[in-house]
């Protein structure tokens, strides 16, 4: 999810900031520089998704191991990482459907 926010959200945010400041030529240059990163990430999105899944599974295992000895309430950070992974899968599937 974070990678998708960088590759797709950052250029949109830059375009919005440039539009608000009136620097449209600067926005065009900035958007062009992010296009290569965006293209690279979309070429490798399956591997990024596999790495993300591995990190979520590892985080789940570490969370379970930590909770064997201590109870700290609901694991909000881990739940958020699972939510981000599911959202990332949904975004990739939506992009492929278009």
C-alpha positions, 0 to 999 in steps of 0.5 A: 500500500505504501509503495502504491501511495508513493508511485500513484499518490505522490505524483497526484499530490505534486500535481495538486500542489503545483496547480495550487501554486500556479507552477504548471510547468514545474508540475509537468517536469515533476510528473515526468520524473515520477513516471519512470518510478511508477512504470517500474513499480507496476512492472514488478507489482506481483513481486512487491505483493509477494514481498508484502505478503511475506512481511505480513506473515512474518509480522503475524508470527512475531505478533503471536510470539510476543503475545505468548508472554504478554497481553497488550490488547488489540494489535492495532498496528498489525491489523493496519498492516493487514488492512493495507495488504488487502487494500494493495491487493484490491488496488492491483486487481482493480488496475489489472481489470481496467 
